[in-house]
Amino acid sequence: MSEDKSELLRSLSIDRSRSEEDGGGAGFGPVVLGALAAGSLLIGGAAGWLLKPTPKARPVLVEAAQTGPGKAVAPVGGLTASGYVVARTRATVAAEVTGRVIEVRVEEGQSVQAGQVLAVLDGSLARVDAASTQARAVSAQASLNSAEVQYAQAQRDLARYQALAKTGYISDANLQAVMLKAKVAAAQEDLARAQLAAANSDSNRTRVQLSKYEIRAPFTGMVIDKAAQPGEIISPLSAGGGFTRTGICTIVDMDSLEIEVDVNEAYIGRVSPGQKVDAILDAYPDKVIPAHVIATIPTASRDKATVRVRIAFDSRDVNILPEMGVKVTFLDKRT
């Protein structure tokens, strides 16, 4: 068994003497490696020639316009600026008294007239006070009427006693008593008149106070925001924290819409009152709206180095709404 294993191992060994005697195999390796290297160089050169970019013109660097102090670049094609549509007449209508809302008569988008009732508050106590002061005013008027009658009678008595005193039919004591009575009547009449004036003043005050429970529009405009609902508490001050409303609605006079833009202070000399302007709303980029400069606000922003400019629309357009974004181009004065 051991002899069979030794024979098997010898059959698996390599005969090195035969490979050394074979002279043709000694130089095959270097020749093959050289051919492979030359082929790789040819392939690399061809690939480099194919991938070489064609000659192009040298790129021109364009410097972007920068704005800011000391870095202003004049715009091309006219001075332009961006801003917003604002309303010069705008008010958040609030109550002058504290009360519970029982009725709101407006909605967003509704047009209102000056003096129109927008909301009604619960004025039960105010109505009671107004009725009470009115009754006191009526009572004071009656007291004045009585005092006037007594004063008139006292004046007639005084005149008669003075005539009798001249004939000697009455004594001086009786005449003095009648004169004193006339003076008392005159004082009572003055007092009644003063009390009537005070009562009328109180009545007017409570009537005005009662009218404050009806909240009216301060001017003609459009409601753009409704803040209160029936059942909520309204107060001129937020006395109840976040649960107390301070306003009923917000009204805007749509005829007072205009544009406000910030212009770099380096170009503000190119803007003048009355100058023509082309405005384009961001919402309607294909529509040019003619406008003109109203005024330049006489102050500059230190942070932004800009000056605010007010611009008016030449005509009213229903598509123009408050707080819309807008871009404007200031036209040259000769155009």
KEVEX-20705 format. One record per residue: x, y, z of N, C-alpha, C in turn. Coordinates in steps of 0.02 Angstrom, whole numbers, plus 50000, padded with zeros to 5 digits. Atoms other than C-alpha are relative to their C-alpha. Example, Ala and Ser with C-alpha at 12.3 -4.5 7.8 and 13.67 -1.06 7.14 Angstrom:
! KEVEX-20705
500454994150000506154977550390500455006050000;499584994149997506844994750357499615005550037;
END
This chain:
! KEVEX-20705
500414994050000500005000050000500435006250000;499554994349996501445012050042500355001249933;499674999350065502275008549873499525003149950;500504996950046500665013049781499945007450011;500054992849984500565029949872500615003749975;499394996750022502395034049830499995000749925;500044999750073502105030049646499525005349978;500514995050017500565041049644500275007050009;499714993449988501505055949718500515001849948;499514998650052502915054349589499665001749934;500344998550062501655054749449499725007149999;500274993249995500985071449512500545005350002;499464995049997502705080249522500155002649931;499834996650064503315092549383500714998249981;499355001650028504785087549273500335006449977;499684993650015505855103549277500554999349947;499465000850049507255096549167499755000749930;500284999550067506095095249017499845007249983;500174993050015505525113449032500635004049989;499394996150010507325119749043500314998449933;499725001850064507835110148888499625003149942;500414997050054506385118148789500175007449995;499774993050007507185134548729499475004649976;500514995650026505615141248641499565003050053;500444997349948504645144048803500315005150044;499674995349955505955154748888499835007249984;500124992950018505575171248790499295001649985;500704998650018503695169648769499685005250045;500314995249953503245179448925500165007149985;499844992950014504205195648887499705002549936;500284997850065503595195948706499275001650007;500724998949990501775194548758499875006350040;500094994049959501955208048891500145006349961;499844994150040502765220148769499445001649952;500544998850048501385217748642499395002950035;500574997249963500055220948772500115007250019;499854993149980500915237048831499935004749940;500054995850060501055243748652499275000949980;500714999450018499215240048619499635004850045;500344995549953498655249248776500175007249987;499814993150016499665264648725499625002449939;500374997950060498845264848552499275001450016;500704999049983497105263048626499915006450041;500054993949960497425276948755500085006249958;499914994150043498065288848620499395001349958;500604999050041496545285848510499435002750042;500544997549957495355288448655500105007250019;499864993049984496225304648703499865004649943;500144995850059496095311148524499255000949990;500724999650009494235306948516499675004450053;500304996249946493845314948685500265007150007;499724993349994494845330948657499475005149980;500534995150016493625346048664500215004549943;499864995550055493465357048512500125007050026;499854993249975494155374748530499385004350001;500564995549991492855387448595500255007050017;499824993249981492825406148623500085000550075;499884999249928493435411948791499375002750033;500624997749967491975414148914500095007150026;500014993149975491495431948962499655000150066;500294999749934491165434649146499585006350006;500454994449992489645445749179499905001150074;500074998549929489625454249348499285002050015;500704998549983487905454349428499965006750036;500104993649968487195470849483499894999050074;500055000449928487365473449669499725006650026;500284994149970486375485349774500235000550072;499774998949932486855492949938500475006050001;499564994249995487945506950002500664998849965;499365000450034489405509449884500044994649947;499985005550049488905494749769499425000549951;500574999250045487505502049663500224999849928;499885000350072487465497849478499375002449966;500594997250033486295507649365499624994649963;500405005050035484855496849302499955001649927;500064999250072484635493949118499265000349981;500684999650024483015499549033499535003750046;500444996249956482335511249169500054997650072;499975001549928482255511949357499414995650020;500535004549979481265497549431500044999050075;500045001349928480695493349607499414995450013;500545004549979479585481249699499695002550064;500354997849940478285484649832499344996550007;500655002949986476515481549888499455005249992;500594995850002474775488449865499765001150072;500224998449932474215497450024499405004649996;500594995649995472645506650079500165005750047;499884994149957472845524250145499445000850052;500574999649954471115523250226499804992950019;500135006749975470965507550331499885000450074;500164999649929470185504850501499734993450025;500305005649964469825490850622499485003050046;500554997049963468125495550690499924996350066;500045002949933468035492650878499455003450039;500514997249957466795495951016500315004950050;499774995349950466955510751134499794998050070;500245002449936466085501351274500074992450002;499975007349991466155483851345499294997249999;500665003050004464695472851301500014993549961;500065006450035464095456451229499695001149932;500254999250068463825455351042499374995949992;500635003650012462035450850999499844999649925;500135000250071462095454250812500595002949962;499494997550046463405456250674499685000149931;500384999050062462695463150512500435000349938;499564999650058464185462050395500374993449990;499585005850017465225448650307500595002549959;499424998250041466905448650218499785001149928;500164998450069466815456550046499395004449992;500614995950005465265466850087500185007450001;499914992850002465215485350044499555003250052;500384996549948464645497050183500055007549988;500024992850005464165515350190500175003250067;499844996449938464735528250316499385000650044;500564999749953463625527450470499584993850003;500395006250000462935510150431500164996050063;499915004149940462665499050583500334993449981;499635006150014463935484950580499854994550050;500135004949947463545476450746499615003450055;500404997549944462415478250897500214996350063;499825003049935462925475351079499395000150045;500545000249951461805471251225500035006350043;500024993649963461335488351296499415000650047;500594999949956459975483551420500095005150057;499894995349944460735493051567500055007249974;499954993350028461135507851456499325002849983;500684997650014459325508951401499635001850064;500314998449935458745508651583500265006850025;499724993649978459935522851626499745005849958;500254994750043459365532851475499275001750017;500704998749982457535530851524499965003650067;500014996749934457905535951704500195007349995;499794993050007458835551751656499495004049959;500524996550038457475556151531499415001850046;500554998549953456165554751669500205005750047;499774994549957457205566151781499985006649962;500034993850039457315578651640499285002549994;500714998150003455405578551623499785002950067;500174997449934455225580951811500295006950012;499694993449991456445595351810499645005349959;500384995350041455475603551669499355002050034;500614998449964453885602351771500145004550060;499824995749943454745609951923500155007149976;499874993350026455345624351816499365003649981;500644996950017453595627351751499655002650062;500314997949937452925628151929500355006150029;499634994349972454315639851984499875006349960;500154994150041453965651351838499325002950017;500674997649982452115652351886500035003650068;499954996849934452545656152068500385006649996;499634993750007453795669352017499565005449968;500454995250032452515677651903499485002650050;500484997949950451225677952044500325004550052;499664995849951452505684952165500145006949972;499884993550031452905698952043499355004149997;500644996450000451045703452027499825002450070;500144998049931450835703552216500445005850021;499544994549981452355714552236499795006549968;500214993950033451715726952108499385003050034;500614997649967450005728152195500165003050068;499834997649934450755730352368500395006649996;499644993850008451925743752306499525005849984;500504994850015450425753352236499615001950062;500364998649938449485751652401500435003650051;499564996749953451005757052499500055007449986;499964992950017451035773552406499385003850026;500614996849975449235777252464499944999550075;500005000749928449605772052643499534994850026;500475005149979448385757452649500354994050032;499645005549969449755744752699500635002750032;499404997949963451225745752814500634997949961;499365001950031453055744652765500184992750014;499855007049984453175727752852499674995349951;500345004350049451875720352737500345000549932;499664999250065452765727552586500664996249999;499375003749998454435720252642499894992549996;500155007150003453645703252665499844997849928;500165001650069452955703452487500625000349956;499384999550038454625709052418500444993850012;499615006049984455495694652508499714993949965;500335005750033454225682352438500165000049925;499844999550071454575688652262500724997849986;499305002150009456455686252285500074992550007;499975007249992456185668552348499734996449937;500285002950061455115664652195500505000449942;499504999250052456475671452080500574994950009;499465004849987457795660652166499784992949985;500255006750015456695645252153499964998849924;500025000850072456455648551968500704998749972;499315001150023458345649851942500244992950017;499805006849980458605633752040499674994749955;500355004950042457285624451938500305000049930;499694999750067458085630551776500684996450000;499355003449996459805624551833499924992450006;500125007249993459095607651884499774997049933;500215002550066458275605951714500604999449954;499405000450043459935609651627500424993850018;499615005949979460805596251732499654993649978;500375006050020459425583651697500054998849925;499945000750072459495587151511500704997649981;499325002250014461385585051514500094992550015;499965007249984461235568151601499634995849948;500395003750049459905562851478500384999549934;499605000250062461005567551330500594995350006;499425004449990462485558451405499804992749995;500225007050002461525542251430499764998149930;500225001450068460785543751256500594998849954;499395001150039462515545451180500324993550019;499715006449977463125531051287499624994149971;500405005350029461685520451225500154999149926;499855000550072462125524551044500654996349987;499375003550009463855517051072499914992449997;500135007250004463055499851084499814998049929;500065001350071462725501250898500645002449966;499354998550030464405500450808499895001549926;500134997750068464375510250645500655000749960;499434999350045465525511550495500255007250000;499754993149999466675526750506500055003249931;499964997450068466795528450316499744994649952;500235004750051466205520350155500594995749976;499465004550020467225505150108499764992849993;500145007250007467315486150099500294996350060;499795004149944467435473650240500484994649975;499505005150020469015463150221500134994950054;499895004849946469005454550390499455000850052;500525000249948467655449550514500284996550061;499645002649943468335446950689499544997550055;500435001649943466825445250806499394996049976;500605004050013465345433550816499505001350056;500504999149947463695434750912500154995650061;499865003549937463905429951095500675001650030;499344998349973465695436051113499975006750037;499944993949961466205449851233500475004749963;499604994950033466855465851153500195005450050;499764994849954467905478551246500525004349965;499484995850030468965493551197500704998050023;499385002749975470335485451302499914992550008;500045007349993470755467051306500024998250074;500025001049927470195465851487499934992750019;500115007049984469735447551478500524995349973;499495004350029471365441051408499844998349929;500125002150069471235431051248499274998549984;500705001550011469355428551271499585006249986;500354993750012468885446851246500225002949934;499844997050064468785454151071500075007550009;499934992750000469325471851036499755003149936;500234997350064468695473750858499444995849971;500555003450034467175469550754500224997749930;499805001650068467875470250577500505005249977;499534995350031469155478850465499715002349934;500294996950060468585490850331500565003649962;499514996850043469615497150184499635004149948;500264995850053469215511650070500374998149936;499685002650060469575503549901500225005649953;499794994350042469715520749819500655003150024;499374997249973471225524649929500604995449989;499445004550012472305510249864500565003549961;499424997350034474055515049810500584995250009;499415004349997475795507549793500535003350042;499414997849962477255509049912500594995749980;499405003650019478985504249849500605003250034;499364997549973480745505949918500505000549942;499524998650053481985513949797500685001150030;499324999049977483855513049821500165007450001;499874992849992484435529849885500485002849947;499564997750052485735530649747499625002349938;500394998350059484335532349618499405004550015;500594996349982483065542749713499965006749963;500014993850039483585558049613499654999349933;500345001250064482785549949460499244999450009;500715000449986481075549949544499755006950020;500294993449986479965565449550499244999550002;500735000249997478135569049593499695001049932;500344999750064476965566449447500314995849945;499665004150050478185555049355499584993949982;500385005750023477355541549250500334993550021;499765006449976477505523649310499584994549968;500345006050023477075506649236500024994950057;500065004849945476455494549370499754993449975;500215006850019476295475749351499904996150065;500155004049941475435465649486500284992949991;499755006950003476215448849529499444995149982;500565004450015474475441249514499805000349926;500184999150070474245448049336500625002449962;499374997850030475985448249255499945002449928;500074997950070475305451349079499635006749993;500394993850003474365467349124500405005750029;499644994049978475225484349135499485005250022;500474995249972474315496849245500355006850004;499684993449996474715515349220499925003150069;500014996849934475135525149376500465006149998;499554994249995476085540549434500225000950072;499704999049934477165545849580499605005450037;500344995149957476245554549722500525004350036;499504996349960477705559149834500554995250021;499435003749971479375553549903500025001450074;499984999049928479395550750090500685002950019;499364996549987480715562850157500414996950056;499545003349954481715550150254500254993649968;499705006150028482845535350215500074994850054;499895005549955483055518350292500754998850006;499285001049990484775516650369500204992849989;499845007150007484685497650368500024997849927;500065002350069484165495450186500275005049950;499764994750045484845511850113499505001349944;500534998850049483175514750027499565005850023;500484994749987481865528550016499324997649975;500675002350018480005524950013499665005149953;500344995950050478985531449866499284997749997;500725001350007477085532849856499795000949927;500214999950070476285529049688499244999049997;500735000450007474455531649638499824996949933;500265002850063473475521849508499635005449962;500354995150040472835532149364499254998649995;500715001850003471175522649363499874994350048;500205005249954470215511249479499904993449964;500055006650029470315492649443499784995250054;500285004549950469285479549534500484994350015;499525005449988470725467149518500555001950049;499494997749953471845477649629499744999250070;500195001449931471765471649808500565002050048;499484998149951472675477149967500494994350011;499455004549983474345468850007500234995849941;499745003550058474625462549829500715002349985;499334998350022476415461849769499995003349932;500004996250062476845473749627500715002049982;499374997550026478335478449519499865006249958;500114993750036478485496049449500625001949961;499454997250041479545504249314499875007449994;500054992850004479845522849326500215002149929;499864997950068479735530149152500395006549999;499624993850006480915543649093499525005849991;500434994150002480225561249102499825001949928;500144998150070480315563148913499514995449967;500475004750031479185548048880499295001550022;
END
